[in-house]
Amino acid sequence: MSITSDQITHIARLARLKTDPEKSEYYAAQLTRIMNLVEQMNQIDIGDTEPMSHPQDAGLRLRADAVTAEDQREDFQSIAPNAKDGLYLVPKVIE
């Protein structure tokens, strides 16, 4: 698949991107290379390959589920403009 500089200009206009006319040939060549790579990848037979979540069969690192910070609700509500019974009170914004 080959992309022309006119197509680059057209795509840029549709995407509302400002492009340099001198660089449109460069962009066309780079996008052509990318599209050729995608075509090569589409030709690979992956029929017997199982889907993977990670290419290196890595797992998640686990840590102990322990409380590391103490409850600071009273401290935070003491500096709030308006709080009552553990709730922050705010002005009504919808009528």
DAHUCOR-V36972 format. One record per pair of residues at least 24 apart in sequence whose ideal C-beta (glycine too) atoms are under 6 Angstrom apart, sorted by the first residue. I is the first residue (numbers start at 1). J is the second residue. Records with the same first field share a line. If there is no record, write none. Layout:
# DAHUCOR-V36972
I->J / J
This chain:
# DAHUCOR-V36972
1->35
2->32
3->28 / 31 / 32
4->28
